[in-house]
Amino acid sequence: MYSSPTNSDEGTYVLNGKYGNTAGARHAFFFNVTGYYIKKLVDWNHTMSSSGATYKAYPWPELRLADVYLLYAEAMNEAYGPSSDIYTYLDKIRSRAGLKGIEESWDDFSNNPSEYKTQVGLRKIIHQERGIEMAFEGSRFWDLRRWKEAAKELNQPITGWNIYGSDAPSYYQISTVYQQTFVAPRDYFWPIPEDQIIKNPNLVQNVGWQ
């Protein structure tokens, strides 16, 4: 699936994921339906090659410091609005990625330079920063529900590459994999199991699941 870098994790991985390749959609059941592959939170020593698989035990990051910074920034903005304290914690994450701080970036490059100075604008920025930093870590499912943005975002089609393409021109064609559906307000809740309602008649079924 992957060929590993030569000396360190600073090297380049090569993924063979087109149709007919090792990681391509040749198997009847086990293949990547979108064609997008990630290696986030996985130790770089985990590789697969023609000689077999390489594994290494490593500590699993149950909670990342960047997650705490983002949650803190979000909570502070919701409680008090924009402040230099919030910019400081957002900038800790941005600087790690080699990006300039919130104030400098929006002042110099944004079409809306004053966006970070309002609570609504900073909320949008924090959501964007969180979506980027926490991508593929399982937080988006809960974030969209917490922000009440799921009805907008989760009614968009899931797209991917053409996994049956055997070369670059045929593979890198955007295709719709699945049209997801989110019904609000119903899908912000899960149904209470019927056996629990029978046991306790005082329970009322969640909205949309009656």
Backbone as CSV, one residue per row, in Angstrom:
resi,resn,N_x,N_y,N_z,CA_x,CA_y,CA_z,C_x,C_y,C_z
1,MET,0.827,-1.200,0.000,0.000,0.000,0.000,0.863,1.252,0.000
2,TYR,1.741,1.345,0.966,2.665,2.466,1.032,4.081,1.946,0.860
3,SER,4.921,2.744,0.230,6.354,2.486,0.313,6.906,3.545,1.244
4,SER,7.738,3.143,2.195,8.147,4.038,3.276,9.303,4.934,2.852
5,PRO,9.512,6.067,3.574,10.650,6.934,3.306,11.940,6.229,3.662
6,THR,13.029,6.754,3.182,14.309,6.071,3.332,14.888,6.141,4.736
7,ASN,14.988,7.335,5.331,15.698,7.456,6.594,14.856,7.972,7.764
8,SER,13.890,8.829,7.512,13.149,9.424,8.619,11.742,9.757,8.191
9,ASP,10.961,10.266,9.138,9.589,10.633,8.828,9.514,11.917,8.010
10,GLU,10.657,12.481,7.630,10.684,13.659,6.775,10.668,13.265,5.301
11,GLY,10.684,11.982,5.029,10.707,11.529,3.652,9.335,11.558,3.015
12,THR,9.218,10.958,1.846,7.977,10.964,1.083,7.408,9.558,0.984
13,TYR,6.100,9.440,1.238,5.407,8.178,1.072,4.795,8.119,-0.319
14,VAL,4.803,6.970,-0.896,4.178,6.768,-2.194,3.021,5.798,-2.007
15,LEU,1.829,6.216,-2.388,0.637,5.390,-2.250,0.237,4.848,-3.606
16,ASN,0.091,3.549,-3.683,-0.349,2.908,-4.926,-1.830,2.585,-4.810
17,GLY,-2.693,3.556,-5.167,-4.116,3.407,-4.928,-4.998,3.397,-6.153
18,LYS,-4.425,3.452,-7.322,-5.244,3.418,-8.534,-5.713,1.991,-8.817
19,TYR,-6.683,1.866,-9.693,-7.245,0.548,-9.976,-6.157,-0.375,-10.534
20,GLY,-6.051,-1.543,-9.940,-5.020,-2.494,-10.337,-3.795,-2.448,-9.450
21,ASN,-3.652,-1.368,-8.640,-2.527,-1.266,-7.713,-2.811,-2.026,-6.421
22,THR,-1.787,-2.101,-5.552,-1.907,-2.827,-4.289,-3.053,-2.315,-3.428
23,ALA,-3.207,-0.993,-3.354,-4.260,-0.407,-2.524,-5.468,0.022,-3.338
24,GLY,-5.540,-0.414,-4.568,-6.644,-0.033,-5.434,-7.895,-0.862,-5.194
25,ALA,-8.947,-0.552,-5.951,-10.257,-1.187,-5.760,-10.353,-2.512,-6.509
26,ARG,-9.462,-3.432,-6.196,-9.494,-4.731,-6.870,-10.304,-5.757,-6.101
27,HIS,-10.351,-5.601,-4.774,-11.059,-6.565,-3.935,-12.562,-6.337,-4.032
28,ALA,-13.337,-7.402,-3.882,-14.791,-7.297,-4.001,-15.395,-6.474,-2.876
29,PHE,-14.765,-6.460,-1.699,-15.351,-5.789,-0.539,-14.437,-4.760,0.106
30,PHE,-13.149,-5.042,0.210,-12.243,-4.206,0.985,-11.498,-3.223,0.090
31,PHE,-12.058,-2.029,-0.043,-11.380,-0.986,-0.798,-11.903,0.371,-0.340
32,ASN,-11.184,1.408,-0.696,-11.525,2.775,-0.301,-12.502,3.357,-1.319
33,VAL,-13.729,3.629,-0.912,-14.762,4.055,-1.859,-14.563,5.482,-2.358
34,THR,-13.810,6.320,-1.616,-13.617,7.704,-2.050,-12.301,7.912,-2.796
35,GLY,-11.328,7.043,-2.587,-10.024,7.246,-3.199,-9.132,8.181,-2.410
36,TYR,-9.648,8.738,-1.303,-8.844,9.602,-0.435,-8.218,8.747,0.661
37,TYR,-6.913,8.895,0.846,-6.211,8.122,1.874,-5.577,9.079,2.880
38,ILE,-5.635,8.720,4.134,-5.027,9.542,5.176,-4.098,8.686,6.025
39,LYS,-3.152,9.348,6.660,-2.236,8.650,7.553,-2.069,9.460,8.835
40,LYS,-3.097,10.208,9.177,-3.047,11.064,10.352,-3.183,10.233,11.620
41,LEU,-2.420,10.590,12.652,-2.410,9.908,13.946,-1.858,8.483,13.873
42,VAL,-1.276,8.122,12.751,-0.685,6.793,12.604,0.829,6.943,12.519
43,ASP,1.536,6.161,13.291,2.992,6.238,13.289,3.534,6.000,11.877
44,TRP,4.513,6.802,11.476,5.032,6.728,10.107,5.697,5.397,9.790
45,ASN,6.022,4.618,10.830,6.646,3.315,10.586,5.648,2.273,10.098
46,HIS,4.337,2.543,10.211,3.339,1.587,9.755,3.253,1.641,8.233
47,THR,3.785,0.639,7.588,3.813,0.618,6.125,3.470,-0.770,5.603
48,MET,3.139,-0.798,4.342,2.890,-2.064,3.658,3.673,-2.038,2.353
49,SER,4.407,-3.089,2.106,5.177,-3.173,0.870,5.107,-4.593,0.352
50,SER,5.803,-4.854,-0.721,5.794,-6.195,-1.317,6.408,-7.228,-0.380
51,SER,7.223,-6.770,0.573,7.859,-7.702,1.515,7.017,-7.944,2.762
52,GLY,5.870,-7.229,2.886,4.997,-7.439,4.028,4.692,-6.149,4.774
53,ALA,4.078,-6.299,5.935,3.649,-5.142,6.726,4.650,-4.832,7.839
54,THR,4.789,-3.563,8.164,5.647,-3.116,9.247,4.792,-2.404,10.287
55,TYR,4.898,-2.823,11.549,4.103,-2.241,12.617,5.013,-1.748,13.738
56,LYS,4.502,-0.818,14.528,5.239,-0.318,15.675,4.248,0.160,16.725
57,ALA,4.425,-0.270,17.967,3.556,0.184,19.053,3.867,1.641,19.374
58,TYR,2.826,2.433,19.629,3.026,3.841,19.949,1.852,4.340,20.785
59,PRO,2.047,5.392,21.575,0.958,5.920,22.414,-0.132,6.552,21.557
60,TRP,-1.382,6.184,21.782,-2.483,6.751,21.027,-2.886,8.096,21.642
61,PRO,-2.945,9.169,20.848,-3.303,10.492,21.381,-4.808,10.600,21.617
62,GLU,-5.250,10.287,22.806,-6.679,10.315,23.126,-7.222,11.744,23.103
63,LEU,-6.422,12.688,23.560,-6.820,14.096,23.545,-5.598,14.933,23.204
64,ARG,-5.702,15.730,22.161,-4.564,16.547,21.746,-4.649,17.949,22.359
65,LEU,-3.499,18.536,22.610,-3.437,19.870,23.184,-4.107,20.885,22.263
66,ALA,-3.964,20.699,20.952,-4.601,21.609,19.998,-6.109,21.598,20.153
67,ASP,-6.674,20.444,20.472,-8.117,20.324,20.702,-8.523,21.175,21.907
68,VAL,-7.728,21.114,22.965,-8.008,21.896,24.175,-7.936,23.392,23.868
69,TYR,-6.910,23.811,23.111,-6.773,25.221,22.743,-7.988,25.703,21.955
70,LEU,-8.427,24.901,21.003,-9.563,25.279,20.156,-10.860,25.357,20.961
71,LEU,-11.054,24.394,21.844,-12.254,24.412,22.688,-12.240,25.612,23.624
72,TYR,-11.072,25.927,24.146,-10.942,27.095,25.026,-11.268,28.378,24.267
73,ALA,-10.707,28.512,23.062,-10.956,29.698,22.248,-12.438,29.826,21.918
74,GLU,-13.058,28.711,21.598,-14.488,28.726,21.271,-15.324,29.136,22.477
75,ALA,-15.029,28.555,23.622,-15.789,28.868,24.838,-15.616,30.334,25.234
76,MET,-14.397,30.846,25.132,-14.143,32.242,25.498,-14.872,33.195,24.549
77,ASN,-14.897,32.870,23.274,-15.583,33.737,22.319,-17.085,33.738,22.570
78,GLU,-17.643,32.573,22.878,-19.079,32.495,23.125,-19.455,33.238,24.414
79,ALA,-18.560,33.220,25.374,-18.859,33.858,26.657,-18.600,35.365,26.658
80,TYR,-17.503,35.775,26.017,-17.086,37.176,26.151,-16.842,37.899,24.830
81,GLY,-16.785,37.159,23.718,-16.460,37.796,22.448,-14.958,37.829,22.210
82,PRO,-14.525,38.455,21.121,-13.103,38.465,20.744,-12.202,39.064,21.817
83,SER,-10.998,38.506,21.915,-10.001,39.027,22.855,-8.621,38.576,22.414
84,SER,-7.599,39.256,22.892,-6.220,38.887,22.561,-5.885,37.502,23.095
85,ASP,-6.535,37.108,24.196,-6.315,35.782,24.772,-6.728,34.693,23.791
86,ILE,-7.838,34.895,23.120,-8.316,33.923,22.129,-7.344,33.850,20.961
87,TYR,-6.901,35.018,20.469,-5.958,35.031,19.351,-4.670,34.287,19.722
88,THR,-4.236,34.440,20.954,-3.006,33.785,21.406,-3.100,32.275,21.253
89,TYR,-4.219,31.704,21.691,-4.348,30.247,21.647,-4.596,29.735,20.237
90,LEU,-5.291,30.499,19.418,-5.442,30.107,18.019,-4.107,30.189,17.296
91,ASP,-3.316,31.199,17.640,-2.019,31.386,16.985,-1.016,30.304,17.362
92,LYS,-1.167,29.708,18.550,-0.294,28.600,18.934,-0.437,27.450,17.933
93,ILE,-1.649,27.219,17.482,-1.910,26.143,16.524,-1.437,26.547,15.132
94,ARG,-1.717,27.785,14.756,-1.335,28.256,13.425,0.181,28.315,13.263
95,SER,0.887,28.753,14.296,2.345,28.861,14.203,2.994,27.488,14.050
96,ARG,2.401,26.490,14.675,2.923,25.125,14.547,2.841,24.636,13.101
97,ALA,1.849,25.158,12.368,1.677,24.782,10.957,2.408,25.733,10.018
98,GLY,3.153,26.696,10.601,3.910,27.638,9.786,3.071,28.782,9.251
99,LEU,1.911,29.048,9.882,1.021,30.112,9.429,1.157,31.345,10.320
100,LYS,0.865,32.489,9.761,0.875,33.723,10.533,-0.350,33.760,11.438
101,GLY,-0.322,34.646,12.434,-1.389,34.723,13.407,-2.701,35.231,12.830
102,ILE,-3.768,35.102,13.608,-5.101,35.508,13.181,-5.127,36.985,12.794
103,GLU,-4.638,37.862,13.679,-4.715,39.295,13.412,-3.937,39.677,12.162
104,GLU,-2.710,39.218,12.058,-1.870,39.565,10.907,-2.450,38.993,9.621
105,SER,-2.916,37.763,9.665,-3.434,37.116,8.461,-4.682,37.812,7.943
106,TRP,-5.607,38.140,8.851,-6.849,38.771,8.406,-6.627,40.237,8.039
107,ASP,-5.742,40.923,8.759,-5.453,42.324,8.429,-4.818,42.448,7.046
108,ASP,-3.934,41.511,6.715,-3.134,41.640,5.488,-3.717,40.921,4.278
109,PHE,-4.476,39.834,4.509,-4.848,39.009,3.363,-6.348,38.771,3.186
110,SER,-7.157,39.102,4.170,-8.579,38.772,4.087,-9.387,39.824,3.316
111,ASN,-10.454,39.365,2.636,-11.393,40.286,2.004,-12.286,40.945,3.048
112,ASN,-12.246,40.397,4.275,-13.030,40.937,5.383,-12.097,41.114,6.579
113,PRO,-11.218,42.123,6.535,-10.161,42.278,7.558,-10.665,42.377,8.987
114,SER,-11.883,42.873,9.172,-12.386,43.063,10.533,-13.166,41.859,11.056
115,GLU,-13.179,40.772,10.316,-14.001,39.625,10.697,-13.655,39.091,12.084
116,TYR,-12.381,39.019,12.395,-11.963,38.435,13.680,-12.269,39.332,14.868
117,LYS,-12.727,40.548,14.599,-12.988,41.502,15.673,-14.419,41.434,16.199
118,THR,-15.269,40.632,15.552,-16.644,40.471,16.017,-16.862,39.046,16.504
119,GLN,-17.809,38.857,17.386,-18.070,37.525,17.921,-18.523,36.567,16.835
120,VAL,-19.423,37.031,15.962,-19.926,36.175,14.879,-18.802,35.832,13.909
121,GLY,-17.994,36.824,13.559,-16.889,36.581,12.635,-15.849,35.652,13.214
122,LEU,-15.498,35.868,14.488,-14.496,35.012,15.127,-15.034,33.594,15.306
123,ARG,-16.333,33.473,15.544,-16.941,32.149,15.636,-16.739,31.376,14.324
124,LYS,-16.959,32.050,13.213,-16.762,31.433,11.903,-15.311,31.014,11.713
125,ILE,-14.395,31.880,12.136,-12.962,31.575,12.011,-12.590,30.373,12.868
126,ILE,-13.074,30.343,14.098,-12.768,29.228,15.003,-13.304,27.916,14.442
127,HIS,-14.512,27.950,13.891,-15.075,26.742,13.274,-14.197,26.265,12.121
128,GLN,-13.724,27.211,11.333,-12.859,26.865,10.203,-11.524,26.299,10.684
129,GLU,-10.928,26.959,11.665,-9.652,26.490,12.210,-9.800,25.089,12.811
130,ARG,-10.916,24.853,13.484,-11.153,23.552,14.099,-11.363,22.477,13.027
131,GLY,-12.079,22.835,11.974,-12.306,21.875,10.901,-11.012,21.436,10.233
132,ILE,-10.076,22.366,10.116,-8.788,22.055,9.485,-7.900,21.245,10.426
133,GLU,-7.715,21.747,11.642,-6.802,21.111,12.593,-7.280,19.732,13.020
134,MET,-8.591,19.574,13.222,-9.115,18.321,13.748,-9.649,17.383,12.666
135,ALA,-9.345,17.665,11.427,-9.832,16.833,10.326,-9.434,15.371,10.512
136,PHE,-10.370,14.475,10.248,-10.160,13.019,10.296,-9.913,12.487,11.702
137,GLU,-10.289,13.244,12.724,-10.073,12.798,14.096,-11.378,12.511,14.839
138,GLY,-12.506,12.515,14.115,-13.770,12.120,14.713,-14.518,13.211,15.445
139,SER,-14.044,14.455,15.379,-14.715,15.529,16.109,-15.800,16.216,15.282
140,ARG,-15.697,16.171,13.982,-16.646,16.886,13.124,-18.077,16.401,13.342
141,PHE,-18.266,15.110,13.548,-19.597,14.548,13.796,-20.290,15.285,14.932
142,TRP,-19.537,15.507,16.013,-20.098,16.163,17.191,-20.101,17.679,17.046
143,ASP,-19.080,18.236,16.404,-19.013,19.686,16.241,-20.206,20.220,15.457
144,LEU,-20.547,19.583,14.349,-21.647,20.055,13.518,-22.974,20.012,14.261
145,ARG,-23.134,19.037,15.118,-24.356,18.959,15.925,-24.349,20.016,17.020
146,ARG,-23.207,20.199,17.630,-23.097,21.194,18.702,-23.318,22.602,18.159
147,TRP,-22.844,22.864,16.934,-22.995,24.181,16.323,-24.330,24.348,15.607
148,LYS,-25.119,23.271,15.544,-26.393,23.262,14.810,-26.184,23.589,13.326
149,GLU,-25.096,23.073,12.761,-24.797,23.267,11.351,-24.923,21.977,10.542
150,ALA,-25.354,20.894,11.213,-25.406,19.590,10.556,-26.397,19.569,9.399
151,ALA,-27.538,20.248,9.554,-28.557,20.228,8.500,-28.027,20.829,7.208
152,LYS,-27.121,21.796,7.320,-26.534,22.418,6.129,-25.406,21.565,5.555
153,GLU,-24.502,21.134,6.408,-23.305,20.440,5.940,-23.564,18.974,5.587
154,LEU,-24.438,18.305,6.317,-24.627,16.869,6.114,-25.738,16.537,5.124
155,ASN,-26.161,17.535,4.361,-27.041,17.281,3.223,-26.303,17.510,1.910
156,GLN,-24.976,17.620,2.019,-24.123,17.757,0.839,-23.669,16.364,0.387
157,PRO,-23.488,16.159,-0.911,-23.053,14.841,-1.391,-21.622,14.520,-0.965
158,ILE,-21.365,13.245,-0.713,-20.006,12.762,-0.470,-19.360,12.510,-1.823
159,THR,-18.259,13.164,-2.079,-17.591,13.017,-3.368,-16.214,12.375,-3.191
160,GLY,-15.683,11.873,-4.263,-14.367,11.244,-4.225,-13.801,11.127,-5.625
161,TRP,-12.664,10.446,-5.736,-12.056,10.220,-7.041,-12.690,8.997,-7.707
162,ASN,-12.432,8.840,-8.971,-12.898,7.663,-9.696,-11.967,6.491,-9.377
163,ILE,-12.356,5.665,-8.415,-11.471,4.607,-7.933,-11.249,3.503,-8.949
164,TYR,-11.990,3.533,-10.055,-11.796,2.531,-11.101,-10.898,3.049,-12.225
165,GLY,-10.330,4.230,-12.009,-9.374,4.752,-12.976,-8.003,4.142,-12.760
166,SER,-7.363,3.738,-13.816,-6.065,3.055,-13.718,-4.885,3.980,-13.959
167,ASP,-5.155,5.216,-14.413,-4.081,6.182,-14.591,-4.556,7.530,-14.063
168,ALA,-3.648,8.500,-13.995,-3.969,9.790,-13.389,-5.162,10.498,-14.039
169,PRO,-5.216,10.611,-15.372,-6.353,11.322,-15.986,-7.708,10.695,-15.669
170,SER,-7.779,9.368,-15.620,-9.062,8.714,-15.354,-9.354,8.612,-13.862
171,TYR,-8.319,8.573,-13.040,-8.508,8.441,-11.592,-8.965,9.760,-10.970
172,TYR,-8.318,10.854,-11.333,-8.611,12.143,-10.703,-9.801,12.842,-11.358
173,GLN,-10.919,12.142,-11.340,-12.193,12.673,-11.800,-13.155,12.658,-10.619
174,ILE,-13.716,13.812,-10.266,-14.610,13.889,-9.108,-15.924,13.182,-9.417
175,SER,-16.325,12.316,-8.513,-17.587,11.596,-8.673,-18.346,11.598,-7.353
176,THR,-19.658,11.474,-7.426,-20.491,11.426,-6.218,-20.553,9.985,-5.727
177,VAL,-20.123,9.781,-4.493,-20.109,8.453,-3.900,-21.438,8.158,-3.208
178,TYR,-21.954,9.181,-2.529,-23.165,8.957,-1.735,-23.835,10.286,-1.452
179,GLN,-25.152,10.330,-1.560,-25.902,11.532,-1.208,-26.427,11.362,0.212
180,GLN,-25.758,12.000,1.153,-26.153,11.866,2.548,-27.380,12.727,2.836
181,THR,-28.118,12.336,3.856,-29.339,13.039,4.232,-29.364,13.261,5.735
182,PHE,-29.627,14.486,6.123,-29.763,14.833,7.529,-31.074,15.584,7.690
183,VAL,-31.999,15.023,8.475,-33.303,15.636,8.691,-33.308,16.346,10.033
184,ALA,-33.512,17.652,9.996,-33.564,18.432,11.238,-35.021,18.725,11.602
185,PRO,-35.376,18.699,12.894,-34.475,18.489,14.051,-34.276,17.025,14.414
186,ARG,-34.938,16.113,13.719,-34.928,14.700,14.107,-33.527,14.142,14.307
187,ASP,-32.652,14.365,13.352,-31.360,13.694,13.375,-30.350,14.314,14.341
188,TYR,-30.753,15.383,15.020,-29.909,15.883,16.097,-30.041,14.997,17.337
189,PHE,-31.026,14.122,17.320,-31.263,13.203,18.440,-31.260,11.772,17.934
190,TRP,-31.118,10.831,18.841,-31.298,9.424,18.526,-32.605,8.955,19.148
191,PRO,-33.248,7.964,18.555,-34.509,7.486,19.127,-34.282,6.751,20.443
192,ILE,-35.202,6.902,21.359,-35.162,6.138,22.602,-35.687,4.743,22.292
193,PRO,-34.948,3.697,22.635,-35.396,2.332,22.329,-36.806,2.070,22.856
194,GLU,-37.612,1.390,22.055,-39.006,1.157,22.421,-39.133,0.378,23.721
195,ASP,-38.225,-0.559,23.964,-38.330,-1.342,25.196,-38.139,-0.463,26.431
196,GLN,-37.356,0.643,26.292,-37.176,1.557,27.414,-38.439,2.390,27.659
197,ILE,-39.131,2.739,26.587,-40.384,3.482,26.728,-41.466,2.601,27.346
198,ILE,-41.448,1.314,27.005,-42.415,0.377,27.595,-42.154,0.226,29.089
199,LYS,-40.872,0.167,29.461,-40.520,0.029,30.874,-40.878,1.275,31.665
200,ASN,-40.755,2.429,31.030,-41.021,3.691,31.718,-41.968,4.535,30.869
201,PRO,-43.270,4.458,31.102,-44.261,5.198,30.307,-44.117,6.712,30.415
202,ASN,-43.339,7.188,31.386,-43.144,8.630,31.527,-42.167,9.194,30.487
203,LEU,-41.442,8.321,29.828,-40.521,8.773,28.792,-41.298,9.230,27.563
204,VAL,-40.799,10.271,26.934,-41.405,10.775,25.709,-40.385,10.625,24.573
205,GLN,-40.811,9.999,23.480,-39.910,9.749,22.359,-39.388,11.070,21.803
206,ASN,-38.115,11.069,21.351,-37.516,12.262,20.801,-38.239,12.738,19.545
207,VAL,-38.109,14.032,19.276,-38.797,14.655,18.145,-38.435,13.957,16.835
208,GLY,-39.455,13.633,16.056,-39.231,13.034,14.739,-39.157,11.538,14.727
209,TRP,-39.108,10.904,15.898,-38.984,9.455,15.974,-40.252,8.778,16.465
210,GLN,-41.357,9.548,16.574,-42.595,8.958,17.046,-43.150,7.955,16.033
